[in-house]
Amino acid sequence: MAISAGAASFFITNSIVVNMTAGLSVGLFVPVVDEIAQNWGNIRNLWYSVRYRNRSIRVSTSYLFKIYIDGKYLLIRGNRYRNQFQPVGGVHKVSPQGNATLSAMGVTDDDLIPLDAVSYGDLRVRVPGKRIFQFFQWFDSRQGREDSPWREFQEELLAINILPQTKFPHIMHNYLRREVDSIRFSEWAEEMEILVADIYELVPNQEQEDALRQLAAYGHPDIVWVSSQQIKRRGASSGQPQTIEISAHSRRIL
């Protein structure tokens, strides 16, 4: 009887110890996982800086507008690729102060897009691999670079009177998310590449909604209104001949 009691006590005690150990392990594990999740971008960039320290990495950062009215998305004809439509938006610009910071890192201009009045100051660059972490720390600080989507909205829709400037003296928008593609080899660039896109959503007032509906009703040769399915299919519609081409990166606004 004494042996049975002792055995029972042994198992109870060990069960308590096991449960306490398991509870402590879970209690420690969850905060660690949370910390990793919250800092995953930094961890990833730090790894890139080590893994690709002796290579040059092409980095292109942009912002895109989701303009959505009555179940349709507004897309605009591309400036460089006139046969395709894409979201309003473009590459971030860098200020002279930002250029000085990037030069100190050894960052150079990308040579795939001709440097002209349109592309001057674009944040489409070649970053020394060992500086990737430092580059994204600078990018996230928002110092010395464009931090508003207004410029491209104004240039692409208002300056050429696709939308009336009187109805859009200012705009309200929501910041939705940032998409950072995993590093990959780009056959086009013949280099490792990271693409970054900040996604914004236009929040029009009633007068601006009316102007957008009027644009949809009357049409414009440089504008299309498309469904999410058309965007996913790059412009194709079921049972109909394809009449437009939609850029691959348009999926980001869905």
Salt bridges, closest charged atoms under 4 A:
ASP70 OD2 - ARG213 NE 2.73
ASP110 OD2 - ARG58 NH2 3.14
ASP110 OD1 - ARG126 NE 3.00
ASP111 OD1 - ARG126 NH2 3.21
ASP116 OD1 - ARG80 NH2 3.44
ASP122 OD1 - LYS93 NZ 2.69
ASP122 OD2 - ARG124 NH1 3.24
ASP140 OD1 - ARG178 NH1 2.75
GLU146 OE2 - ARG151 NE 2.68
ASP147 OD1 - ARG142 NH1 2.57
GLU152 OE2 - ARG151 NH1 3.30
GLU155 OE1 - ARG151 NH1 3.51
GLU179 OE2 - ARG177 NE 2.98
GLU179 OE1 - ARG252 NH1 2.83
ASP181 OD2 - ARG252 NH2 2.72
GLU191 OE1 - ARG55 NH2 3.76
GLU193 OE2 - ARG58 NH1 2.50
GLU193 OE1 - ARG184 NH2 2.77
ASP198 OD2 - HIS92 NE2 3.67
ASP198 OD1 - ARG178 NE 2.69
GLU201 OE2 - LYS66 NZ 3.75
GLU209 OE1 - ARG213 NH1 3.01
ASP222 OD1 - ARG77 NE 2.96
ASP222 OD1 - ARG82 NH2 3.50
GLU245 OE2 - ARG234 NH2 3.95
